[in-house]
Amino acid sequence: MAMPSLPSSPSSGVPSPRFLSPRYRVLLAGVFSQLLCIGVARFAYTPLLPMMQQQTWLSDAQGGWLAALNYAGYMLGALVASSLHSIRLKDTLYRLTLLLAVFSTAGMALADSLWLWAAMRFVAGFSSSGAMLLASGLILHWLISHGQRGELGIHFAGVGLGMLLAALVVELMLRLAFDWQAQWWGFTLLAGAGNWTFALVGLAAAPAVMVWDLLARRIGYLAALIAAMALQVVGIVLPALTDSLAGLLLSAVLYGGTFLGCVSLVLTMAGRLYPQSPARMMGRMTLAYGSAQIIAPALTGMLAEATGHYDIGLWLAGGFVALGAVLLAWLRAVDQTAQRLDAEAKASRAG
């Protein structure tokens, strides 16, 4: 990616379109890395899971463990990213993760083997760290070193676009009677009406990250993050309160409109606090919360298999997010660094 000079795309050596400014060429390359590594390689599993359960022997608990292994791979990627110092090494690993994203997604279609699926989900998780941490850090480093506004909203729009594109293509494949293997081969996702809900999550997520960047300039990073988490709590618990189509669609919009916004805001703050090595800080932050990412899917899968529904998992998730929002509000009131970050965000709007 060669971020310090970067006259070309960060994901390849091919010259970028000259009608775009260097800033948008860099951000566009990030969008495509997110689309591949996160939108497809990581999140394809979520909407495809029900079809795999219908057509194979996969249970709720096994599905949860596969999700946990994906997060474990992401954790390993975060550990590697946080240990690298060289920009060149980060760029090389970033390019490798793009290839691993393609390999791990196609590998899911080779056989209905739990061991194969476990290995592929682990590799997919590792590859997603390339787009989420390495690319984010490299792009943020380039933006700051070139005197550009250090915001990642456009970069993270690629996640939502990837989810949206995959869900729409799956819906087409379902109409063509493709099975789960054919859908994996097409880099795509799930069956039934759930595709449209997942597509709505992606549709909400793609522009939302940029909206949260704009809101942060008005009210500050911490205030925007607290607002996003408060809305996310509502989106998480709604399916436990109602099974109506309107309620589920509203949940998809609220969750899709906030979860990437939270990621973008937090990683942007990390980059502003550690501009010389943002990827290392992003990796350490990922390690800090990674244990919950590994435990939660496995626990939720077991609870769902025991109770026949996901309500307990949804309430637990909503409760932890609400607690996080309360702690952030307290931090914003007492911590000078948090207050400085908010002030810098507002100052960037004035500038």
C-alpha positions in Angstrom: 0.0 0.0 0.0 3.0 2.3 0.4 1.0 4.8 2.3 3.6 7.6 2.7 3.5 8.3 -1.1 0.5 6.5 -2.3 -0.2 7.6 -5.8 -2.0 4.4 -6.4 -4.6 2.1 -4.8 -3.6 0.8 -1.3 -4.9 -2.6 -2.2 -2.8 -3.0 -5.4 -0.1 -1.5 -7.5 -2.5 -0.4 -10.2 -2.7 3.3 -10.7 -6.0 4.8 -9.4 -8.4 6.9 -11.4 -6.8 10.4 -11.9 -10.1 12.2 -11.6 -10.2 11.5 -7.9 -8.2 13.4 -5.4 -5.4 11.4 -3.6 -7.6 11.4 -0.4 -10.5 9.7 -2.1 -8.3 7.3 -4.0 -6.9 6.1 -0.6 -10.3 5.9 1.0 -11.8 4.1 -2.0 -9.1 1.4 -1.8 -10.1 1.0 1.9 -13.8 0.7 0.9 -13.0 -2.3 -1.4 -10.8 -3.9 1.3 -13.7 -3.7 3.8 -16.2 -4.9 1.2 -14.1 -8.1 0.6 -12.6 -8.9 4.0 -15.4 -7.8 6.3 -18.6 -7.5 4.2 -18.1 -10.9 2.5 -15.4 -13.0 4.1 -16.5 -12.3 7.7 -20.3 -11.4 7.5 -21.3 -13.8 4.7 -21.6 -16.5 7.4 -24.3 -14.7 9.4 -27.1 -14.7 6.8 -26.0 -18.1 5.3 -26.2 -19.9 8.6 -29.9 -20.8 8.6 -29.6 -22.4 5.1 -26.6 -24.4 6.2 -28.6 -25.6 9.2 -31.5 -26.6 7.1 -29.4 -28.4 4.5 -26.7 -29.9 6.7 -26.4 -31.3 10.3 -25.2 -27.9 11.7 -26.8 -27.1 15.1 -27.2 -23.7 16.9 -24.4 -24.6 19.3 -22.0 -25.6 16.5 -22.9 -22.5 14.6 -22.0 -20.4 17.7 -18.7 -22.2 18.0 -17.9 -21.5 14.4 -18.6 -17.8 15.0 -16.4 -17.9 18.1 -13.5 -19.3 16.0 -14.0 -16.5 13.5 -13.4 -14.0 16.3 -10.5 -16.0 17.5 -8.9 -15.6 14.1 -9.6 -11.9 14.2 -7.9 -11.8 17.6 -4.8 -13.5 16.2 -4.8 -10.9 13.4 -5.1 -8.1 16.0 -2.2 -9.5 18.0 0.0 -9.6 14.9 -1.1 -6.1 13.8 -0.3 -4.7 17.2 3.2 -6.2 17.2 4.3 -4.9 13.8 6.3 -1.7 13.6 7.3 -1.5 9.9 4.9 0.2 7.5 6.3 -2.1 4.8 5.5 -5.3 6.8 2.0 -4.0 7.6 1.4 -3.4 3.9 2.6 -6.9 3.0 0.4 -8.5 5.6 -2.5 -6.4 4.5 -2.1 -7.7 0.9 -1.9 -11.2 2.2 -5.2 -10.9 4.1 -7.0 -9.9 0.9 -6.0 -13.2 -0.6 -6.9 -15.1 2.5 -10.4 -13.5 2.4 -11.0 -15.0 -1.0 -9.5 -18.4 -0.1 -11.5 -18.8 3.2 -14.8 -17.8 1.7 -14.5 -20.3 -1.3 -13.2 -22.9 1.1 -16.5 -23.0 2.9 -18.1 -24.7 -0.1 -15.6 -27.5 -0.5 -17.4 -30.0 1.9 -19.8 -30.1 4.9 -17.0 -30.8 7.4 -17.0 -29.2 10.8 -13.2 -29.2 10.9 -13.0 -27.6 7.4 -15.5 -25.0 8.3 -13.8 -24.3 11.6 -10.5 -23.8 9.8 -12.0 -21.5 7.2 -13.9 -19.4 9.7 -10.6 -18.9 11.7 -8.7 -17.9 8.5 -11.6 -15.6 7.5 -11.4 -13.9 10.9 -7.6 -13.4 10.5 -8.2 -11.9 7.1 -10.8 -9.5 8.4 -8.2 -8.0 10.7 -6.3 -6.8 7.6 -9.2 -4.6 6.5 -10.4 -3.6 9.9 -7.0 -2.9 11.6 -4.1 -2.8 9.1 -5.9 -0.9 6.4 -7.6 1.4 8.8 -4.2 2.2 10.5 -2.4 2.6 7.2 -5.1 4.9 5.8 -5.4 7.0 8.9 -1.6 7.3 9.0 -1.6 8.5 5.4 -4.4 11.0 6.0 -2.8 12.5 9.1 0.7 12.6 7.6 -0.7 14.4 4.5 -2.6 17.0 6.5 -6.0 15.5 5.8 -8.9 15.1 8.2 -8.4 11.9 10.1 -11.8 10.3 9.7 -12.6 6.8 8.6 -16.4 7.0 7.8 -16.0 6.6 4.1 -13.5 3.7 4.6 -15.9 1.8 6.8 -18.8 2.3 4.4 -17.3 -0.7 2.6 -18.5 -3.1 5.3 -22.1 -2.0 4.8 -21.8 -2.1 1.1 -20.4 -5.6 1.2 -23.3 -6.8 3.4 -25.8 -5.2 1.1 -24.3 -6.5 -2.1 -23.9 -10.1 -0.7 -27.5 -10.2 0.6 -29.0 -9.0 -2.7 -26.9 -11.5 -4.7 -28.1 -14.3 -2.4 -31.7 -13.3 -2.9 -31.1 -13.7 -6.7 -29.4 -17.1 -6.2 -32.3 -18.3 -4.0 -34.7 -17.5 -6.8 -32.4 -19.6 -9.1 -32.6 -22.5 -6.5 -28.9 -22.4 -5.6 -28.0 -24.5 -2.5 -25.6 -23.4 0.3 -22.5 -24.5 -1.5 -23.4 -22.7 -4.7 -24.0 -19.5 -2.6 -20.6 -19.8 -0.9 -19.0 -20.3 -4.3 -20.6 -17.0 -5.4 -19.3 -15.2 -2.3 -22.7 -14.8 -1.1 -25.2 -15.4 1.7 -28.4 -16.8 3.2 -32.0 -17.9 2.3 -35.4 -16.4 2.6 -36.7 -13.1 3.9 -33.9 -12.8 6.3 -31.7 -11.7 3.3 -33.7 -8.5 3.0 -33.3 -7.8 6.7 -29.5 -8.4 6.5 -29.5 -6.2 3.3 -31.2 -3.5 5.3 -28.5 -3.7 8.0 -25.9 -3.2 5.3 -27.9 -0.4 3.6 -28.1 1.4 6.9 -24.5 0.8 7.8 -23.0 2.1 4.6 -23.9 5.8 4.9 -24.3 5.8 8.6 -20.5 5.8 9.3 -20.2 9.1 7.4 -23.2 10.5 9.3 -21.5 9.7 12.6 -18.4 11.4 11.5 -20.4 14.5 10.7 -22.2 14.3 14.1 -18.9 13.9 15.9 -17.7 17.2 14.5 -20.8 18.9 16.0 -21.0 17.3 19.4 -17.6 15.5 19.9 -16.4 11.9 19.5 -17.4 10.7 22.9 -20.9 12.3 22.8 -21.5 10.8 19.3 -20.3 7.4 20.5 -22.7 7.5 23.5 -25.6 8.4 21.2 -24.7 5.6 18.8 -24.5 3.0 21.7 -27.9 4.2 23.1 -29.6 3.7 19.8 -27.8 0.3 19.4 -29.3 -0.9 22.6 -32.8 -0.3 21.2 -31.8 -2.1 18.0 -30.4 -5.1 19.9 -33.4 -5.8 22.2 -36.2 -5.0 19.8 -36.3 -8.6 18.4 -36.7 -9.9 22.0 -39.7 -7.6 22.4 -41.5 -8.2 19.1 -41.5 -10.6 16.2 -43.4 -8.2 13.9 -41.8 -7.5 10.5 -41.8 -3.7 11.3 -40.0 -4.3 14.6 -37.4 -6.5 12.9 -36.8 -4.0 10.1 -36.5 -1.2 12.6 -34.0 -3.3 14.6 -32.0 -3.9 11.4 -31.9 -0.1 10.7 -30.9 0.8 14.2 -28.2 -1.8 14.6 -26.9 -1.4 11.0 -26.9 2.4 11.5 -24.8 2.3 14.7 -22.5 -0.7 15.0 -20.1 0.4 12.3 -20.4 4.0 13.5 -19.2 2.9 16.9 -16.2 1.1 15.3 -15.3 4.0 13.1 -15.5 6.5 16.0 -13.4 4.4 18.3 -10.7 3.7 15.8 -10.6 7.3 14.7 -10.1 8.3 18.3 -7.3 5.7 18.6 -5.6 7.2 15.5 -5.8 10.7 16.8 -4.3 9.7 20.2 -1.5 7.6 18.5 -1.0 9.1 15.0 2.4 7.5 14.5 1.3 3.9 15.0 -2.5 3.7 14.9 -2.7 0.1 13.8 -0.8 -1.0 16.9 -3.2 0.8 19.2 -6.2 -0.6 17.2 -4.8 -4.1 17.6 -4.4 -3.7 21.4 -7.9 -2.3 21.7 -9.2 -5.3 19.8 -7.4 -7.7 22.1 -9.0 -5.9 25.1 -12.5 -6.7 24.0 -11.8 -9.8 22.0 -12.5 -12.3 24.8 -16.1 -11.2 24.8 -16.3 -11.6 21.0 -15.2 -15.2 21.4 -17.3 -16.1 24.4 -20.6 -14.4 23.3 -21.4 -16.3 20.1 -20.6 -19.7 21.7 -22.7 -18.8 24.8 -25.6 -17.4 22.7 -25.6 -20.5 20.5 -25.8 -22.8 23.6 -28.5 -20.7 25.2 -30.5 -20.7 22.0 -30.2 -24.5 21.7 -31.3 -24.9 25.3 -34.2 -22.4 25.3 -35.3 -22.5 21.6 -34.9 -18.7 21.2 -32.3 -16.0 21.3 -34.0 -13.6 23.7 -31.6 -14.2 26.6 -28.6 -13.5 24.4 -30.2 -10.3 23.1 -30.9 -9.0 26.5 -27.4 -9.8 27.7 -25.9 -8.0 24.7 -28.2 -5.0 25.1 -27.4 -4.8 28.8 -23.6 -4.8 28.3 -23.9 -2.1 25.5 -26.0 0.0 27.9 -23.5 -0.4 30.6 -20.7 0.7 28.2 -22.7 3.8 27.3 -23.1 4.8 31.0 -19.3 4.3 31.6 -18.5 6.4 28.6 -20.8 9.2 29.8 -18.9 9.1 33.2 -15.5 9.1 31.4 -16.5 12.1 29.3 -17.4 14.0 32.4 -14.2 13.3 34.4 -11.4 12.6 31.9 -9.4 15.4 30.4 -8.2 13.3 27.4 -11.8 12.5 26.5 -12.7 16.1 26.8 -9.8 17.1 24.6 -10.8 14.6 21.9 -14.3 16.1 21.8 -12.9 19.6 21.6 -10.6 18.5 18.7 -13.6 17.0 16.8 -15.5 20.3 17.1 -12.4 22.3 16.1 -12.1 20.2 12.9 -15.6 21.3 11.9 -14.7 24.9 12.5 -11.5 24.4 10.4 
